Amino acid sequence: MRVTGDGTAAAAPRAPRSPLADTVLDRLTACYGPAADPERAPVMRAYMKDVAPFLGLTTPIRRALSRTVVAGLPRPGEADCAAVALRCWELPEREYHYFAVDYLRRHVRHCSSGFLPVTRHLITTVPWWDTVDLLAAHVVGALVAADPGLAADMDEWIGDDDMWPVRAALLHQLRYRERTDTERLFGYCLRQSGHQDFFIRKAIGWCLREYAKTDPDAVRTFLARERGRFAPLSVREALRNIGERPPPARRSGA
């Protein structure tokens, strides 16, 4: 359970009934389990700061197995996506969470704005950057792009007491390029400019750096005006690929 803005507890979403999800989970556990590598698993778990146990599947092996899992299956609807993701998240090993993230990235276009609470649950349950960042950029971002009304939810997330919805709000426009709402992007960065956590400071720099690929002058101008409010890490990340604005050339003889 999480606590809502009015102090009441919000129940975790329940996985809807889905015969398709039954098939996916049966295939998934049958494929992933026997392929586990008990020697690699503790190394992967340590790298991810012990956030969850691992089966020890390398990315190429996991993706190949995942293709076997979904081969020949029909396109899922929103309820199927919710059931697959929520049921994967109930399994302890991290690779099952990765499967769910990949599944949602592929099928999020079939989900409505009503899917956002499911995504928030995934972001705030067993949270770490490895799942949060992909969900933010590819799932939350796609949902908000399809229904701009969800920007109001992002305005709530950016002020959340939990840092992971905050990071997701900062990163949800990561792939928007020229469609980026710059007022919202810069406003979010300023709102969390004093945050003490590394992951928020890094996310501020990352989302600014990504937008700088589209409009470097806008990012330079913003930071020239506001950089005193940001941690050095955020500024370095934001300017990594574009640098500072060069000073104007001096006129000869001046």
Contacts in CASP RR format, 6 or more apart in sequence:
PFRMAT RR
TARGET T0000
AUTHOR 0000-0000-0000
METHOD contacts of the structure
MODEL  1
MRVTGDGTAAAAPRAPRSPLADTVLDRLTACYGPAADPERAPVMRAYMKD
VAPFLGLTTPIRRALSRTVVAGLPRPGEADCAAVALRCWELPEREYHYFA
VDYLRRHVRHCSSGFLPVTRHLITTVPWWDTVDLLAAHVVGALVAADPGL
AADMDEWIGDDDMWPVRAALLHQLRYRERTDTERLFGYCLRQSGHQDFFI
RKAIGWCLREYAKTDPDAVRTFLARERGRFAPLSVREALRNIGERPPPAR
RSGA
1 9 0 8 1.000
1 10 0 8 1.000
1 11 0 8 1.000
1 12 0 8 1.000
2 9 0 8 1.000
2 10 0 8 1.000
2 12 0 8 1.000
2 124 0 8 1.000
2 162 0 8 1.000
3 9 0 8 1.000
3 10 0 8 1.000
4 10 0 8 1.000
5 156 0 8 1.000
12 121 0 8 1.000
12 125 0 8 1.000
13 82 0 8 1.000
13 86 0 8 1.000
13 117 0 8 1.000
13 118 0 8 1.000
13 121 0 8 1.000
14 86 0 8 1.000
15 21 0 8 1.000
15 82 0 8 1.000
15 83 0 8 1.000
15 86 0 8 1.000
15 87 0 8 1.000
15 90 0 8 1.000
16 79 0 8 1.000
16 82 0 8 1.000
16 83 0 8 1.000
17 79 0 8 1.000
17 83 0 8 1.000
18 76 0 8 1.000
18 79 0 8 1.000
18 80 0 8 1.000
18 82 0 8 1.000
18 83 0 8 1.000
18 84 0 8 1.000
20 73 0 8 1.000
20 74 0 8 1.000
20 76 0 8 1.000
20 80 0 8 1.000
20 83 0 8 1.000
20 84 0 8 1.000
21 80 0 8 1.000
21 83 0 8 1.000
21 84 0 8 1.000
21 87 0 8 1.000
23 73 0 8 1.000
24 69 0 8 1.000
24 70 0 8 1.000
24 73 0 8 1.000
24 84 0 8 1.000
24 103 0 8 1.000
25 84 0 8 1.000
25 87 0 8 1.000
25 88 0 8 1.000
27 68 0 8 1.000
27 69 0 8 1.000
27 70 0 8 1.000
28 66 0 8 1.000
28 69 0 8 1.000
28 88 0 8 1.000
28 96 0 8 1.000
28 99 0 8 1.000
29 91 0 8 1.000
31 65 0 8 1.000
31 66 0 8 1.000
31 68 0 8 1.000
31 69 0 8 1.000
32 55 0 8 1.000
32 57 0 8 1.000
32 62 0 8 1.000
32 65 0 8 1.000
32 93 0 8 1.000
32 95 0 8 1.000
32 96 0 8 1.000
32 99 0 8 1.000
33 55 0 8 1.000
35 55 0 8 1.000
35 57 0 8 1.000
35 61 0 8 1.000
35 65 0 8 1.000
36 55 0 8 1.000
36 56 0 8 1.000
36 57 0 8 1.000
37 55 0 8 1.000
37 56 0 8 1.000
37 57 0 8 1.000
37 58 0 8 1.000
38 56 0 8 1.000
40 54 0 8 1.000
40 56 0 8 1.000
40 57 0 8 1.000
40 58 0 8 1.000
41 53 0 8 1.000
41 54 0 8 1.000
41 55 0 8 1.000
41 56 0 8 1.000
42 54 0 8 1.000
44 54 0 8 1.000
44 56 0 8 1.000
44 94 0 8 1.000
45 51 0 8 1.000
45 52 0 8 1.000
45 53 0 8 1.000
45 54 0 8 1.000
45 94 0 8 1.000
48 54 0 8 1.000
48 94 0 8 1.000
48 128 0 8 1.000
48 130 0 8 1.000
49 128 0 8 1.000
51 94 0 8 1.000
51 126 0 8 1.000
51 127 0 8 1.000
51 128 0 8 1.000
51 130 0 8 1.000
52 92 0 8 1.000
52 93 0 8 1.000
52 94 0 8 1.000
52 97 0 8 1.000
52 126 0 8 1.000
52 128 0 8 1.000
53 92 0 8 1.000
53 93 0 8 1.000
53 94 0 8 1.000
54 93 0 8 1.000
54 94 0 8 1.000
54 95 0 8 1.000
55 93 0 8 1.000
55 94 0 8 1.000
55 95 0 8 1.000
56 95 0 8 1.000
57 65 0 8 1.000
57 95 0 8 1.000
62 95 0 8 1.000
62 98 0 8 1.000
62 99 0 8 1.000
63 102 0 8 1.000
66 99 0 8 1.000
66 102 0 8 1.000
69 99 0 8 1.000
70 103 0 8 1.000
75 107 0 8 1.000
75 110 0 8 1.000
76 84 0 8 1.000
76 103 0 8 1.000
76 107 0 8 1.000
76 110 0 8 1.000
77 107 0 8 1.000
77 110 0 8 1.000
77 111 0 8 1.000
78 110 0 8 1.000
78 111 0 8 1.000
78 112 0 8 1.000
78 114 0 8 1.000
78 115 0 8 1.000
81 103 0 8 1.000
81 104 0 8 1.000
81 107 0 8 1.000
81 108 0 8 1.000
81 110 0 8 1.000
81 111 0 8 1.000
81 115 0 8 1.000
81 118 0 8 1.000
82 115 0 8 1.000
82 118 0 8 1.000
84 100 0 8 1.000
84 103 0 8 1.000
85 100 0 8 1.000
85 103 0 8 1.000
85 104 0 8 1.000
85 118 0 8 1.000
85 122 0 8 1.000
86 118 0 8 1.000
86 121 0 8 1.000
86 122 0 8 1.000
88 96 0 8 1.000
88 97 0 8 1.000
88 99 0 8 1.000
88 100 0 8 1.000
88 103 0 8 1.000
89 96 0 8 1.000
89 97 0 8 1.000
89 100 0 8 1.000
89 121 0 8 1.000
89 122 0 8 1.000
89 125 0 8 1.000
89 126 0 8 1.000
91 97 0 8 1.000
94 130 0 8 1.000
97 122 0 8 1.000
97 126 0 8 1.000
97 131 0 8 1.000
98 130 0 8 1.000
98 131 0 8 1.000
100 122 0 8 1.000
101 122 0 8 1.000
101 131 0 8 1.000
101 134 0 8 1.000
101 135 0 8 1.000
101 138 0 8 1.000
101 139 0 8 1.000
104 111 0 8 1.000
104 119 0 8 1.000
104 135 0 8 1.000
104 138 0 8 1.000
104 139 0 8 1.000
105 134 0 8 1.000
105 138 0 8 1.000
105 139 0 8 1.000
108 115 0 8 1.000
108 138 0 8 1.000
108 139 0 8 1.000
108 142 0 8 1.000
108 143 0 8 1.000
109 142 0 8 1.000
109 146 0 8 1.000
111 143 0 8 1.000
112 147 0 8 1.000
113 143 0 8 1.000
113 146 0 8 1.000
113 147 0 8 1.000
113 149 0 8 1.000
113 150 0 8 1.000
115 143 0 8 1.000
116 140 0 8 1.000
116 143 0 8 1.000
116 150 0 8 1.000
116 153 0 8 1.000
119 135 0 8 1.000
119 139 0 8 1.000
119 140 0 8 1.000
119 143 0 8 1.000
120 157 0 8 1.000
120 165 0 8 1.000
122 131 0 8 1.000
122 135 0 8 1.000
123 131 0 8 1.000
123 132 0 8 1.000
123 135 0 8 1.000
123 136 0 8 1.000
123 140 0 8 1.000
123 164 0 8 1.000
123 165 0 8 1.000
123 168 0 8 1.000
124 162 0 8 1.000
124 164 0 8 1.000
124 165 0 8 1.000
127 164 0 8 1.000
129 167 0 8 1.000
129 199 0 8 1.000
132 164 0 8 1.000
132 167 0 8 1.000
132 168 0 8 1.000
133 167 0 8 1.000
133 171 0 8 1.000
135 168 0 8 1.000
136 167 0 8 1.000
136 168 0 8 1.000
136 169 0 8 1.000
136 170 0 8 1.000
136 171 0 8 1.000
136 172 0 8 1.000
136 174 0 8 1.000
137 171 0 8 1.000
137 172 0 8 1.000
137 174 0 8 1.000
137 175 0 8 1.000
138 175 0 8 1.000
140 154 0 8 1.000
140 168 0 8 1.000
140 172 0 8 1.000
141 172 0 8 1.000
141 173 0 8 1.000
141 174 0 8 1.000
141 175 0 8 1.000
141 176 0 8 1.000
143 150 0 8 1.000
144 150 0 8 1.000
144 151 0 8 1.000
144 153 0 8 1.000
144 154 0 8 1.000
144 172 0 8 1.000
144 173 0 8 1.000
145 176 0 8 1.000
145 179 0 8 1.000
151 181 0 8 1.000
151 184 0 8 1.000
154 169 0 8 1.000
154 172 0 8 1.000
154 184 0 8 1.000
154 188 0 8 1.000
155 169 0 8 1.000
155 184 0 8 1.000
157 165 0 8 1.000
157 166 0 8 1.000
157 168 0 8 1.000
157 169 0 8 1.000
158 165 0 8 1.000
158 166 0 8 1.000
158 169 0 8 1.000
158 170 0 8 1.000
158 188 0 8 1.000
158 191 0 8 1.000
158 192 0 8 1.000
159 165 0 8 1.000
159 166 0 8 1.000
159 169 0 8 1.000
159 191 0 8 1.000
159 192 0 8 1.000
160 166 0 8 1.000
160 169 0 8 1.000
163 195 0 8 1.000
163 197 0 8 1.000
163 199 0 8 1.000
163 200 0 8 1.000
166 192 0 8 1.000
166 195 0 8 1.000
166 200 0 8 1.000
166 203 0 8 1.000
167 199 0 8 1.000
167 200 0 8 1.000
167 203 0 8 1.000
169 188 0 8 1.000
170 188 0 8 1.000
170 189 0 8 1.000
170 192 0 8 1.000
170 200 0 8 1.000
170 203 0 8 1.000
170 204 0 8 1.000
170 206 0 8 1.000
170 207 0 8 1.000
171 203 0 8 1.000
171 206 0 8 1.000
171 207 0 8 1.000
173 180 0 8 1.000
173 181 0 8 1.000
173 184 0 8 1.000
173 185 0 8 1.000
173 207 0 8 1.000
173 211 0 8 1.000
174 206 0 8 1.000
174 207 0 8 1.000
174 210 0 8 1.000
177 213 0 8 1.000
177 214 0 8 1.000
178 214 0 8 1.000
180 211 0 8 1.000
180 214 0 8 1.000
182 211 0 8 1.000
182 215 0 8 1.000
182 218 0 8 1.000
185 207 0 8 1.000
185 208 0 8 1.000
185 211 0 8 1.000
186 222 0 8 1.000
186 226 0 8 1.000
188 207 0 8 1.000
189 204 0 8 1.000
189 205 0 8 1.000
189 207 0 8 1.000
189 208 0 8 1.000
189 230 0 8 1.000
189 234 0 8 1.000
190 226 0 8 1.000
190 229 0 8 1.000
192 200 0 8 1.000
192 204 0 8 1.000
193 204 0 8 1.000
193 226 0 8 1.000
193 229 0 8 1.000
193 230 0 8 1.000
193 231 0 8 1.000
193 234 0 8 1.000
194 229 0 8 1.000
194 230 0 8 1.000
194 231 0 8 1.000
195 201 0 8 1.000
195 204 0 8 1.000
198 233 0 8 1.000
201 230 0 8 1.000
201 231 0 8 1.000
201 233 0 8 1.000
201 234 0 8 1.000
202 233 0 8 1.000
202 234 0 8 1.000
202 237 0 8 1.000
204 230 0 8 1.000
204 231 0 8 1.000
204 234 0 8 1.000
204 237 0 8 1.000
204 238 0 8 1.000
205 233 0 8 1.000
205 234 0 8 1.000
205 235 0 8 1.000
205 236 0 8 1.000
205 237 0 8 1.000
205 238 0 8 1.000
206 237 0 8 1.000
208 219 0 8 1.000
208 222 0 8 1.000
208 223 0 8 1.000
208 234 0 8 1.000
208 237 0 8 1.000
208 238 0 8 1.000
209 219 0 8 1.000
209 237 0 8 1.000
209 238 0 8 1.000
209 239 0 8 1.000
209 240 0 8 1.000
209 241 0 8 1.000
211 218 0 8 1.000
211 219 0 8 1.000
212 218 0 8 1.000
212 219 0 8 1.000
212 220 0 8 1.000
212 238 0 8 1.000
212 239 0 8 1.000
212 241 0 8 1.000
212 242 0 8 1.000
213 241 0 8 1.000
216 242 0 8 1.000
217 245 0 8 1.000
219 238 0 8 1.000
219 239 0 8 1.000
219 242 0 8 1.000
220 239 0 8 1.000
220 242 0 8 1.000
220 243 0 8 1.000
220 244 0 8 1.000
220 245 0 8 1.000
223 230 0 8 1.000
223 235 0 8 1.000
223 238 0 8 1.000
223 239 0 8 1.000
224 245 0 8 1.000
227 235 0 8 1.000
230 238 0 8 1.000
END
